Amino acid sequence: MGAEDKIRNTAQDLSGKSKEAAGEATDDEQLEAEGKADQSAASLKQAGENVKDAFKR
């Protein structure tokens, strides 16, 4: 389950980066903000996965 979660988190982060870049390119502040929010959420989830991994060892 851990590897699948990490892949989903990475996909969410990449999606967020794409949204942010598209928002910057089109001057769409809302899309840019959504992208940053997606990246933040992915980072928090990844941090949780790292904690789980640390306890497994």
SULJOSUL-V559658 format. One record per residue. N is the residue number from 0. OMEGA is omega in whole degrees, 0 to 359 (none if undefined). NEAR is the number of other ideal C-beta (glycine too) atoms within 8 Angstrom. D_FIRST is the distance of its C-alpha to the first C-alpha in whole Angstrom. Layout:
BEGIN
N;OMEGA;NEAR;D_FIRST, N;OMEGA;NEAR;D_FIRST
END
This chain:
BEGIN
0;184;4;0, 1;181;8;4, 2;178;6;6, 3;179;7;5, 4;179;10;6, 5;178;10;9, 6;178;8;10, 7;179;9;11, 8;178;12;12, 9;178;10;14, 10;179;8;16, 11;179;13;17, 12;179;13;18, 13;177;8;20, 14;178;10;21, 15;178;17;23, 16;178;10;25, 17;178;9;26, 18;181;13;27, 19;180;13;29, 20;179;9;30, 21;178;11;32, 22;178;16;33, 23;183;8;35, 24;183;6;36, 25;183;7;37, 26;178;6;38, 27;184;8;36, 28;180;7;35, 29;179;7;33, 30;178;12;31, 31;179;12;31, 32;177;9;30, 33;179;11;27, 34;179;17;25, 35;179;10;26, 36;178;9;24, 37;179;13;21, 38;179;13;21, 39;179;9;21, 40;179;10;19, 41;179;13;16, 42;179;9;18, 43;179;8;17, 44;180;12;13, 45;177;12;13, 46;177;8;15, 47;178;8;13, 48;179;12;10, 49;177;8;13, 50;178;8;14, 51;180;9;11, 52;180;9;11, 53;179;7;15, 54;178;6;15, 55;183;5;13, 56;none;4;16
END
